[in-house]
Amino acid sequence: DLAVLKNKMDYTEYGGAGLFGLKAPVIKAHGSSDANAVFNSIRQAREMVEKDVSGTIKTAIEKREGVKN
């Protein structure tokens, strides 16, 4: 059903797209984001910090490739 797909793809509900490969989370929001979308982008970034997404990705890459800094 198209309405269900539209709701799943609604950028105002999910905030934006995460940019990975950086030391800290970056969320790229849609250019026409309203207050709800900006709020959800901030929520998304906060959750990424709380769950240490960047650190988890870094650790997984280091284990996989044997990379050390």
N, C-alpha and C positions, 0 to 999 in steps of 0.2 A: 504494500500500500504506500502510495507516495507521501501521504501525510506522516506516516511513521518514519519514513526515510528523511523527510524534511526535518522532523524533530531531532533525529539522531545527528543530523549534519548542521544544526543551528549553532552558528558561531557565538551567538549571544549567551548560550547556555554553557559552552565549553571554554570560553575565553579566547583562546588562540592556539597557535602552533608553537610547540617547544622547539627551540634551537639547541642542539646538542653539540658536544665537543668543546664547550666553554667551561671555565672554572665555576661559574655561577649560572643558575637558570635564567634564560631569556625567553620571554613569551612574545611572539609577534602577533599582535591583534589586528583585526580587519580595520582598514582605513575609515570605515563608516561606523565603527563601534559606538554603541550607546552606553549609558551609565551601567546597565546590567552586564554588558560584555566586558567593560573595563573592570568592574567588580570581580567577575569570574576569572579574568586574566590574572588579577592580583591573587585571588584564591588559589589558582592553579600554580602560580610561582611559589606561594607559601607552602603548599603541599609538596612541591618538588624539593624545597629546602628541608622541610621536616622529615622527608623520607630519604634524604641524601641521594637523590637520583644521580647527580653528577659524580659523586664519590663512588657509587655503586657501578656506574658505567666505567669509570677509570679503573677500578679494581678488576672488573671482568676483562677489560682489554689487556691489562698488565698480566693477568694470569694466562690469558690466551696466547699472548705474543711474547711473554717473558720479558717485558719492557720494564726497566727501572729508571727512575729519575735520579 
